[in-house]
């Protein structure tokens, strides 16, 4: 079934939830997986490097716990995962098959982890995308301009990117909804956001 809606991705901060159309679901897992594996890692100034090193987990077991728990919760790790060489690195990871109430799907991981889910209708994907307490950014991919406007207006997020990601004009409002923040900065919004008004109240006795 051609929906004209390739997918929606929700960004909390460092974590993404991706909802892929039924026909494009296979590509949602295999193509990004191949890209993640093919990219050279290291520090960007070095020649040939096009992505940062894997995230170090350090003493914080949060990221590794989420990834390690994914398969136990019914998910499938297509690529990435936690390094087994003792380095505590979390590689760029793509997971699918998780229940909608699974912790790696619902909570912020603050690591290079992408959770993919299926949808069949526009109504379903909007519900899935909005079923979160976070709402910093959303990404919508579609070839249908009318659907792009319609779905973008229904997504509960501070910024909705259509067929792109992280294109930012500093004159536009930036901020999240829900647990992703209150208020906006950017352009004229910054004046209010970074200004602290003061009220001085004085009682004057009238003779």
N, C-alpha and C positions, 0 to 999 in steps of 0.2 A: 504494500500500500504506500503510495507516494504522498507524504504529508507536507512536503515543502518546508519541513522543519527538521534540520539535521541534528540539532542538539542544543541543550542548555547547560552551561556550567555555572556553578555558584562558587564564589570565592569567599571564604570566611576571612582568612588572612593568608596563611601559607598553604592551606589545604584547599583542594577543589573537589566538588562533587559534580560529575558529568552525567547528564541524562542523554542517551543516544537513541535515535529512532530505531525501530525494529530492523529495518533493512540495513541500516548503517552500523548496527551494533557490533558486528565482527570487526569492522574497520576501527571502531572506537577502542578496541583492545589491542589489535595487531599492529596497526600503523604507528600509534604513539609508542608502543613497546619497541618497535624497530628503531624509531627515532631516538628514544632514550638510550638504547644500547649502542647506537652508532656514534653518538656525540662524544667528542674527546672531553675529558674532565681535567680540571686544574684551575689555575688562576687566569681570568680573561686576558690580561696583558700578554700572556705567552702566545706565540704563533700557533695557530691551529686549534686553540682551545675555544669552544663555543658554549660551555656551561661550567658553572661552579663545581667545585668538589662536592662529593656527597656530604650531607649534613652530619656532623659529629653528634652523637647522642650524649657523650660525656657521662656524667653521673646521673643525668636525668633520664630515667628509664621510660618516660612517657611515650616518646615516639616509637621506641622499639617494642614496647608493650602493645601498642595499637596494631603495629604491623604483624607481630608474631601471633596476635590473637585473631587476625583476620581469617585464616584458614580454619581455625577451631570453631569460628562462628559461621562457617559455611561459605566463606568467600574463596575466590581463586586469585592468586597473585600471578599476573601475567608476566611481569618483569620487575626487577629491583629486589626489594626486601632488605633485611638487615645483614650486613657483612658478617661472615663467620670466621674471620681471621683475627678476631680479638680487637679490632679497631673501633668497634661500636659505631660504624657508619651506617646511615640509612640511605640506600641508593634510591634514585627516582623510581617510584613504585606505582604500579597500576593494578587496581583490585576491582573485581566485579563479583556479583552473586551474594552480596551481603543483604541481610534483612534491613528493613527501613528503620528499625530501632536498635541496630547494632552500634556500639560505641564508635568504631572507626568511621562509620557513616554519619553519625549525628554530631560528633564533637570535634573541636579544633585540635589538629595534630601538630601544627607548626613545623611541618616537615614536607619534603617533596613527595607527597602521597596524593594520588588521584583515585577516587572511588567512582566507578561507572555503573549506571543503572539503565534499565530499559524503559521505554514508554511507547504507547501505540497511538495516542490521541493528544491533541493540543491541550485539552482540559486536564488530562492526566499529568502531562509534564509540567504544567503551571502549578498544579497542586504539589507535585514532588519537589519542585524548585523552591516553593514557598514554605514547605514543611520543615522549617528550621528556625531557631531563635536568633540566628545571625542574619546579616544582610548588608555586607559591605559592597560587594560587586556581583554582577551576573554577566555572563557572556551568552549571547544568542546567535545561533548560526542558521541561516535560512536563505533561500533564493526568492522568497515571496515577500515583497515589500509591504503589502497590506498586513500580512501575518506578523512581520517584524514590528510594526507600529502597535498592533493589537496586543501581542504578547509582552512587548517591552513595557507597556503601560500597566500590565497586570503583575509584573514581577516585583516582589517586595525587596528592593535593594536600592542603595544610595546611588549607584551608577550601573547602567546597563550598556555594555558594549555589544554592538551588532556586527557580526562577521569580522571582529577584530579583538584586540586585547591590549590594554594599558596604553591607549592613546589618550593623552591628557592635555587639556587646555587649562592653564592655571586661572583663566577667567571664569571657568565653570564651577558650580558647587561640588564639593567633595566631602563625603561623610557616609556613615552607615545608618542602619535602622536596627531596632531591637537591641540585642547585646553587642552589636558592632558599633555602637556609638550614638551620640545625640548631637545635633547641630551640624552646621556646614562651614567649611572654609573654602577660600578661592574667590577671586574677584571681589565684588562688593560684600560678599558674605564674610570675608576675612576681617573687615573693619569691625563688625559686630562681634565676631568670634574672639578676636584678640583684644577687644576693648573692655575695660572694667569700669562701668559707670559707678558713680558714687552719689548717694542721696544724702543731702544735708538738711535736716529738719530743725527748725528753730521756732520756739514759741515766743511770741512778742506780746507782752502784757499791754492791753489797751486801757488808757485812762478814761 
